[in-house]
Structure formats: C-alpha cells, structure tokens
Amino acid sequence: MKKEKKEYLVHRQIYEDTVKKNKKLGMVNLLIFGTGLMLKYVGRSDLGTHFIWLGIVILIYTLGSNMMAKYQMKKHQLK
C-alpha cells in the first residue's frame, strides 16, 4: 500500500473511534440532562441546575471533539 493510503486508514480509524466514544458519551449526557430536569421538577432546583450545566459542558465537549475529528479526517482525505 502507498504511504498516503496507510496514513488515511489510520486517521479514519481514529475518527471512527472518536465518533463511537462520543456517541456513548452522548447517551450518558442525556441521562445527566434528564436527572437535572427531574430534580428541577421535584423542587431541588439548586442541585438540578448543576446537573444541567454539567450536561451543557459535556455537550460542548462532544461537539468540539466531533468537529475536530472531522476536520482532521478532511485534512488527510485521499485525493
């Protein structure tokens, strides 16, 4: 195989691993958001607000991670 193709396959594997990890993290994030909303509904808004902010931080992290992985994949795309 050519060096470029090997490099492309390595970057593709890294991209797929990142996306798979972020999907799992997204499911956990839904649980965190749900917990925060449930706590706000029950009346513990002081604790619920912290869970919601944690969910927002995790959401921003996963979006940034996906965008960076996509950018790296595009940069090493076969021509």
Backbone bond lengths (Angstrom), bond angles and torsions (degrees), N, CA, C in turn:
res aa  C-N    CA-C-N  psi(-1)  N-CA   C-N-CA  omega(-1)  CA-C   N-CA-C  phi
1 M - - - 1.444 - - 1.521 109.90 -
2 K 1.296 113.54 150.85 1.449 117.92 176.48 1.516 110.18 -72.14
3 K 1.310 114.35 155.47 1.460 120.78 -179.20 1.529 110.65 -60.92
4 E 1.344 117.33 -40.11 1.463 120.92 -178.36 1.521 111.21 -64.37
5 K 1.329 116.52 -39.36 1.452 119.86 -178.93 1.530 110.64 -68.84
6 K 1.324 117.53 -40.00 1.457 120.32 176.67 1.517 110.89 -62.02
7 E 1.333 115.90 -43.31 1.457 120.62 179.21 1.534 110.48 -63.49
8 Y 1.330 116.20 -40.08 1.459 120.75 177.92 1.527 110.85 -62.02
9 L 1.324 116.75 -43.84 1.463 120.32 -178.85 1.527 111.60 -65.55
10 V 1.317 117.14 -36.70 1.468 120.68 177.26 1.521 110.18 -64.43
11 H 1.324 116.70 -45.51 1.467 120.09 -179.96 1.526 111.22 -67.59
12 R 1.317 117.26 -34.10 1.471 120.65 177.27 1.521 109.99 -65.12
13 Q 1.316 117.16 -41.26 1.459 120.67 179.00 1.535 110.69 -65.07
14 I 1.317 117.23 -41.25 1.466 120.91 176.92 1.527 109.73 -61.98
15 Y 1.338 117.13 -42.34 1.460 121.73 179.24 1.528 110.77 -61.79
16 E 1.334 116.62 -46.69 1.467 120.06 -179.12 1.525 111.38 -64.75
17 D 1.321 117.97 -38.15 1.462 120.78 176.76 1.531 111.44 -63.80
18 T 1.328 116.17 -40.80 1.462 120.38 179.22 1.519 110.86 -64.47
19 V 1.320 116.78 -43.61 1.463 120.39 -179.31 1.529 110.39 -65.68
20 K 1.325 117.27 -40.47 1.462 120.49 179.31 1.527 111.03 -64.40
21 K 1.334 116.64 -41.48 1.469 121.34 178.23 1.524 110.58 -64.12
22 N 1.324 116.49 -41.13 1.460 120.30 -178.83 1.527 112.23 -69.84
23 K 1.326 117.99 -29.66 1.471 120.04 175.49 1.521 110.19 -65.60
24 K 1.326 116.93 -42.90 1.462 120.55 177.58 1.522 110.58 -64.55
25 L 1.318 116.30 -41.41 1.461 121.26 178.53 1.526 110.82 -64.83
26 G 1.320 116.96 -33.55 1.459 121.49 177.02 1.520 112.21 -65.15
27 M 1.325 116.83 -37.17 1.467 119.99 177.34 1.527 110.54 -66.67
28 V 1.308 117.54 -41.32 1.465 121.32 176.78 1.522 109.71 -64.48
29 N 1.322 116.77 -36.87 1.449 121.47 179.83 1.532 110.93 -64.28
30 L 1.324 117.08 -38.53 1.468 119.55 176.09 1.523 111.00 -61.43
31 L 1.313 116.55 -39.40 1.465 120.92 177.69 1.534 110.36 -63.63
32 I 1.325 117.01 -41.19 1.467 121.10 179.37 1.527 110.54 -65.46
33 F 1.338 116.91 -44.68 1.465 119.97 177.22 1.525 111.02 -61.06
34 G 1.324 116.10 -44.40 1.462 120.36 179.54 1.519 111.98 -60.94
35 T 1.316 116.36 -41.32 1.461 120.47 178.07 1.527 110.46 -63.64
36 G 1.306 117.00 -43.53 1.464 120.91 179.12 1.519 112.01 -62.37
37 L 1.331 116.47 -43.53 1.461 119.53 179.58 1.523 111.62 -68.03
38 M 1.330 116.54 -38.28 1.460 120.50 178.25 1.532 110.12 -64.05
39 L 1.325 117.32 -42.60 1.462 120.45 179.04 1.529 111.46 -64.84
40 K 1.329 117.14 -37.49 1.463 119.38 176.91 1.528 110.49 -66.55
41 Y 1.320 117.16 -37.72 1.464 121.71 -179.98 1.527 110.89 -67.75
42 V 1.327 117.02 -39.03 1.459 122.23 -178.72 1.528 111.53 -70.67
43 G 1.313 116.98 -26.30 1.456 119.41 178.67 1.516 113.46 121.68
44 R 1.306 117.64 -1.24 1.463 121.79 177.62 1.522 109.34 -97.05
45 S 1.323 115.34 60.51 1.468 119.41 -175.13 1.519 112.26 -66.29
46 D 1.340 117.82 -24.89 1.463 119.39 178.15 1.521 111.15 -64.10
47 L 1.310 116.88 -40.93 1.460 121.52 178.96 1.539 110.97 -80.62
48 G 1.327 116.47 -37.26 1.464 120.90 -179.70 1.512 112.85 -62.60
49 T 1.317 116.97 -36.14 1.458 121.38 179.40 1.528 111.23 -62.79
50 H 1.324 116.51 -38.61 1.471 119.90 178.89 1.529 111.06 -65.38
51 F 1.329 116.76 -40.21 1.466 119.81 178.12 1.530 110.81 -65.47
52 I 1.310 116.98 -40.25 1.462 119.89 -179.88 1.526 110.24 -65.29
53 W 1.330 118.51 -43.14 1.463 120.88 178.25 1.529 111.03 -64.87
54 L 1.329 116.77 -36.88 1.464 119.47 175.89 1.518 110.37 -62.33
55 G 1.309 116.91 -41.38 1.466 121.25 176.87 1.516 111.95 -62.08
56 I 1.321 117.27 -39.65 1.461 120.65 179.22 1.530 110.55 -65.51
57 V 1.321 116.78 -41.91 1.470 120.41 178.91 1.529 110.56 -63.44
58 I 1.320 117.17 -43.17 1.471 120.43 178.93 1.517 110.36 -65.35
59 L 1.327 117.66 -38.68 1.459 121.55 178.37 1.528 111.01 -62.24
60 I 1.314 117.16 -44.10 1.467 120.68 178.93 1.530 110.54 -64.36
61 Y 1.338 116.44 -39.57 1.466 120.13 178.00 1.532 111.10 -61.93
62 T 1.327 117.29 -46.70 1.465 119.79 -177.39 1.524 111.25 -67.32
63 L 1.335 117.41 -38.95 1.466 119.37 177.29 1.529 110.92 -63.73
64 G 1.321 116.89 -44.11 1.461 120.35 178.38 1.512 112.39 -63.81
65 S 1.309 116.32 -40.69 1.458 120.92 179.70 1.531 110.95 -64.54
66 N 1.328 116.85 -42.61 1.467 120.32 177.87 1.521 111.28 -64.37
67 M 1.322 116.95 -41.89 1.463 119.93 -179.68 1.523 111.32 -65.58
68 M 1.340 117.09 -40.40 1.461 119.86 178.36 1.522 111.19 -66.00
69 A 1.326 117.11 -40.51 1.465 120.55 179.17 1.522 110.50 -65.06
70 K 1.330 117.06 -40.45 1.460 120.32 179.06 1.528 110.51 -65.86
71 Y 1.329 116.85 -39.92 1.461 121.06 178.47 1.535 110.29 -63.08
72 Q 1.320 117.67 -44.75 1.465 121.37 178.78 1.525 110.91 -62.99
73 M 1.337 116.20 -38.79 1.455 120.12 179.81 1.526 110.19 -66.03
74 K 1.326 116.38 -42.23 1.466 120.46 179.38 1.522 111.00 -64.41
75 K 1.343 116.07 -36.96 1.457 121.23 -178.10 1.531 111.27 -65.39
76 H 1.325 116.87 -33.24 1.464 120.97 -177.21 1.519 112.63 -104.75
77 Q 1.319 116.68 20.05 1.450 120.49 -179.27 1.523 111.22 -68.70
78 L 1.333 115.58 145.74 1.458 119.67 179.27 1.518 109.36 -68.35
79 K 1.301 115.34 143.79 1.471 120.30 -178.79 1.489 110.68 -109.56
